[in-house]
């Protein structure tokens, strides 16, 4: 069992780390803003982002296949 878990971890770790980094970056996008004008600008830019662009940027994380078993 320990060997199987280690193999699973080796297969999954690169993707899980990429998801964590993407989440961190998304969270950083303007979260440090305090000035009302800057917050309004950020919110306006996000509203203007076409849905297909936002969905395409998330698709790589949603289109996941689990690692193959032994």
C-alpha positions, 0 to 999 in steps of 0.5 A: 500500500505505501508504494501504491500511495507513493506512485499515486502521489508522484502522478498527481502532485504536478497537477495538484501543485499547478491547481494550487498555484493557479488558485493562489494567482487568481486570489492575488488578482486585485485582492490587495486593492483597498482604494475604491476606484481600484476595486471598481476598475478591477471589478469592471475588468472582470465583468468585461471578460468574455465568459468563453475566455474565463471558461477556457482558462478553467477548462484545463483544471476541469478536464482531468482524468485520474492516474491509471491504476497499477 
